[in-house]
Amino acid sequence: MARRKRSEHKATWPGRKQVWRRHDGNGRMSGDLLSLEDHDKAGEPLIRQVMKDGKRVCPSPPLDEIRRHAKRELASLPDNLAHLTPGAVYPVEVANDLIKLAAAVDSRLQKRAETP
């Protein structure tokens, strides 16, 4: 059963999630989409399982591979973020499937609170 924290400044989205990174025609990051884990969306999935039952799922990548990945990611930053432009924003959206689940959880919690 999905749960949700609603404390002020600490609200959470319910369920297991995935983040999908989208890129523009030039290969620059153009925005991220937060969705439920099992709902495929356009873009590159960012969350990958690395541990299971307290053990690594696969070996750590070599340091050279980590460096290449970091270099590629930095190169794909939009100019305003790469240059640390004051007030720069990066668009992050929440998918409808996650919004609907949050509303259902909120409704369930509201009904529970109203029941004596």
C-alpha positions, 0 to 999 in steps of 0.5 A, spaced: 500 500 500 502 506 497 504 511 503 505 519 503 508 523 508 504 530 508 508 534 514 510 541 512 516 542 508 517 534 508 511 532 503 513 526 499 511 522 493 508 515 494 510 509 491 516 506 488 519 511 483 523 512 477 526 519 474 526 520 466 532 524 463 530 528 457 535 531 452 534 536 446 536 535 439 543 537 441 544 532 446 543 537 452 539 535 458 532 539 457 528 536 463 527 530 468 520 527 469 518 523 476 514 517 475 512 511 478 517 506 477 513 501 472 510 506 468 515 507 462 516 514 459 520 518 454 527 519 456 533 515 459 531 512 466 536 514 471 535 510 477 538 503 477 538 498 482 545 497 485 544 493 492 539 487 493 539 484 500 545 488 502 549 486 496 552 489 490 548 487 484 554 488 479 561 490 481 563 497 481 565 500 474 572 502 473 574 509 475 576 511 468 569 509 466 566 513 472 570 519 469 568 518 462 561 518 465 562 524 469 565 528 463 559 526 458 554 528 463 557 535 465 558 536 457 550 535 456 548 540 461 544 546 459 549 552 458 545 556 464 547 550 468 554 549 466 556 556 467 552 557 474 548 563 471 544 566 477 537 564 477 538 558 472 532 553 473 532 546 470 525 543 469 523 537 473 515 535 472 511 530 476 508 525 471 500 524 471 500 517 474 504 519 480 499 525 481 493 520 481 496 516 486 498 521 491 491 524 490 488 517 491 493 516 498 491 523 500 483 521 499 484 514 503 488 518 509 482 523 509 477 518 509 481 515 515 481 521 519 474 522 518 472 516 520 471 515 528 
